[in-house]
């Protein structure tokens, strides 16, 4: 959709909240200097009442409100003030100097507000509205501001995740064989699993690493594994950021024909390395039910990241992508008895940890045209 030209002569009372806006469809940017319209008719226009926000996505929402029917014919425009709610942990590199005042022609309500350049997924916003009447001299008569309403944008939809998936496929590289999944932790973690959890590694909630709009962050529970191998040895690397104790399990114990595979995310952390998050969910499990409808499902034997194929002798053969680092979430508890724990010979490279890692919003390889 085209963005209309900028409006430079609009004046209005001071915004009720500070912020950043723009718009698609009938919306225009406006600059406000805090003055009233010159003809003094501001009070004659109705103040929007009972504001309702609906149809919220990661980068759009619908807004409507109540007005006196007799006043509608005098209203030519709406002024909308949209602001990101104060958050100490917000990404300081995002939306640094983007304006947030909107002017929209008085279209029938509800009105859709859409724009990835000022709306981010999973983010709290405040919104307030004025009604306005354009005068013959080009100035505007305006109402008082409405009440301030709060709302939160949604997660990425499967449409957005499929866009990320397509980007990840471009750089995944050739497939290398693998035989085990592995999980590194410190000694205390495995001692706790043996002594207090019945020898089981229990699921943990996925942290907030990766794309801000990922529907699995803070929601999906699972046990995290790696599967990448070294190019020259075909074995797991000896270094790890997560601990010197490593649990290894044969690949077919977690990944087989009774498992569903889902694409979860694609991101980087201001480095050349790119990460792909995959979810392994036994068919019919709670994790499988969570992923259906939320995440793109992958063909077990034909995808760009992690495959499971049946060989001529009936055994399963596994391969992983060479050029991305795979983070695999297994959605069920894992018994330590099905594998083995040993100490690695390499180093604990803490700089490679992805715990709560923030995605680089400027990377063209792993970002899509929607809030980061």
N, C-alpha and C positions, 0 to 999 in steps of 0.2 A: 504494500500500500504506500501511496505517496504521503509524505509529511508536508502539510501546508507551510506557506511562508511564515516568517517570524513576524510577530506583532510588536511594535516599538512604542505605541502611544497609549498603552493601557495603564490606567491608574486605579488603585484599589486600596482599601484599608489594610493595615499591616496584617500579614498572614498570621493565623492562630498558632502555627508551629513552623519551625525552621526546616528547610529541606531541599529536595531535588526533583524536578519533573520534566516531562516531555510527553509527546503522545503520537499515536497513530490515528487513522481515520480522520475525524473532524477536529482534532485537537491542535492547538498552537501554543508555542512557548510565549510566556508573557513576563515582563519585567515590571515589578511593582515598586513605587516609591513612597507608599504610605499615605497618599493624598486621596481625598474624596472627589467625586465628579463635580464639575463646576456648577451644574444646575441645581445641586442640592437635593436631588430627587431620590437619594439612596433609600430613605426609610419607606418609600412607597412600594418597593419591591419586596416580595415575600421571602422570608428566610426558609431554606429547605429544612423540613422536619422529618424525623423518623427515618434516618438514613439506613439503608440496607445494602450489605455487600454479599454477593452470591457468585456462583460459578467460578470459584477461585482456582487458578492453576499456578504453575511456577512463574509465569510471566504475564498474567492477565487476570482481570476480575470484572464483574458487572456491578454497577452502582445505580441505585434508584432512591427516590425520596418522595415524601408527600408535599403537595403544594395546593394552594387554593385554585380551583379551576378557573375562576374569573381572572386570575393574574397571568395565566400561561401565555396568552396572546401578546403580552407586553414584553415577555422575556425573549431575548435574542441569543444570549450566550450563558454558559455556566463557567465560573471560575472554580478550579479544583486545586487544592493544596495537599500534596502527597509527600509524606516524609518517612524515612526509615526511623524506626523507634530507636532511642538511645540504647546502645549495647557496647559494653566495654570490650567485648571480644570480637567485634566486627572487623572485617578485613580492611585495614587502613589503606590498602592500595586500590580499593574498589570505590568507584563513584566519588572521587575526590572533589571535583569541582563541577559536577553535573547539576544544572538548575532543575527545580521540581515544580514550578508553577505551570498549570495547564489552563488553556482557554479552549472551550469546546462550543461549537454551535449548538443551539438548543434543539437537539434531536429528541425523538420520543424515548422515554425511559422504559426499561433499564438501558443504560449505555455501557458499552464495553470499553475498558481502558486496557491497552495492550502495549508492551514495549520492553524488550529484553535489555535495552540500554539503561533503564532506570528501575526495573523490577528484578529482584533476585529470588531464587527459590528459598523456601524455608526461612523467610525473613519477616519480622513483624513491622508493620507500617501503621501510620495514622493518616486519616484523610478528613478533610472538611471542605464544604462547598459554599459558594455564593451564587445568587442569580444576578444577571446583568442585562442591561438594555443599552444597545449601541445608539448613540445620539447622532444627529445630523452632522455635528462638527467632528465626528470620529471618536469622541470621548465616550465613556461608559458611565451610566448610572448603575449603582450596585447595591445589593442588600448587605445586611450584616452577615458575618460568618455563621454557619451552622455549628452544631455541636461537633466535637471531634470523635471520630469512630476509629477503633483499632481492628486490625485483621492480620492474618499471617498467610503468606503465599504457600503453595504446595510443593510437592516433590516433582522431580522429573517424571514425565509419563513414559510409556513404552516407546512413543514416537521419538522423544529426545534420547532415550537410551539406545535406540536403534541407530541414531545418528552418531553417537559415541562409538557404538560397535563397529560401524562402517569405517570410522577413522582409525580405530585400533587394528582392524584387519589390514590396513594399508602398510603398517610398519611391523607386523608380527614376525615376519621373516620365515625361514624354513623350519621344518619340524625335526626335532631331535628325539631319540628314544629315551624313555625313562622306565624305571622299574619300581621305584618307591616314592611315597610321600613322606615328608619329614617335618618335624616341629621342634624348634629350639627354644629352650627356657632355662632358667637357673635351677640348681639342684633343689632349692626349697619348693619350687613349683611341683616337681615330680614327687618329692617326699610327701607333700600335702595331698596329692592325688592318691597315693598309696595308703596313707594312714587315715585320712579323714573323708575320702570320697569313694571308698570301696574299690580302689585301684582304677578309678575312672577319671578321664579328662572330661570335665563338664563344659557345656557351652558358655560362652560369654557374649554379651551384646556387642555388636560391631561398633567401633568407635567412630569419630567424626572425620577420619582421614578421607582424602579423595574429594570428589566433586561435591559441592555444597548441596546440590539437589538430589543426591543419590537416595533412593527410597529405602535402602538397606541400613544406612547410617543411623545408629541409635535405636534400631528396631529389630533387625534380624539377629538371632542368636546362633552361634556356631563355634566350632573349634577350628583354629586357623592353621593351615599347612602351607608348605612350599613344595615345589616339585621341579624347579629348574635344575639342570645339570651343567657341569663344566664341559665346554666344547671339546677339550682335548682328552678328558678321561671318561666322559659319559656318566660320571658319578656326581652326587651332590657336592657343592663347594664346601670347603673346610672352614670358611669364615661365616659368621652370622652376627647380626646386630642384637639378637634376642637372648642369648645365653650360650654357655659352653656345653650344656647337656642337650643331646639330640635324641628324640624319639623317631624311629624309622618304622614304617609299616609297608608291606607289599601293596602295590597300587591297586590290585584287584580287591583288596579288603574294603576299600572306600569307594572305588570307582568301578562299576560293572554294569551289566545290562539291566539291572534293577534300580539304577540310579538315574535321576534327571540332572542335566547340566544347564546352568543359567549364566548369562553375562550380567555382571553387577556394576562395573565401573571401569573407567580408563582415565588415568591422571599422571601427573609428574609433580615433583617438588622443587622447582627451580633448578633442576639438574637435567642432564642428558638422558637419564634413565626414565623409562616409562613403565607404569604398572597397570596390569589388568587384573581386576577382581572377578573371580569365578565362584559360583556356588554349586556344590555337590549336595543333592538332596535325595535320600532314598525315596522311591515312589510311594506316595500316600502318607508321607511323614508330615508333621506340623510345618517343618521348614519348606517342604515341597508345596504345601497349600499356601504358605505365605508368598512364595515366589511366583506362583501362577497368576498371571494377569498383571504382575508388577514388573517382572524382568523378562527380557527376551530369552526364549529357550534355544539351546544350541543342539545341533545334531551330534550325537555321541561320536560318530565315526567320521564326520565330515564338517569340521570347523577349523578356524585358523589358530586356535590356542591350545586345546587339550583334547586329545582323541583317544578313544577306546575301540579297538577293532578285534574281531574274532579271527584268529589265524586258522590255517588249514587243519591243524591238529585239535582245534576247539579251544585252545588257550587264548587269553586276551593279550593284546599287544597295545602299548601305550606310547604316545608321543606328545611333546610340548613345544611351543613356539620358542625359537631361539632369541629373538630380539626384543622381547618384553619380559619383565619380571612378573610372574604369576603369583597371586595371592589367592589361595583356595580356601573357601569356608565350607567345612563339612557340618551339616546342620544337626547332627546327633551326637550324643556322648560317645567317647572312644575308650575302649578297654585297653589299658597298657599291656595286657596279656597277649594281644594280637600282634605286638611288635617288640622292639627292643630299645633300650636307652643306653647310650654310651656318650663319652666325652669326645668332643671334636678336637682336632689338633691345631686348628687355626685361631684367628683372633675374633674378639667380639667387637665388631665395627659399629659402634653406636650411631655414627653419622648416617648409616643406611636405614635406620629404623623409620617405619612409616606410622608409628603410633600417633594418632591425632594430627597427622601431617596435613598442612594446608596445600591445596592445589594451586599451581601457578596460573593465575587468570589471564596472563599475557601469552601463554604458549599457544601457537597456532595449530600445533599437531594434535592436541588433546582437548581443545575447547570447541564448543558449538555455539551457534548464535542464539543463546538463551542465557539467563543468569548463570554465573559460574557455580 
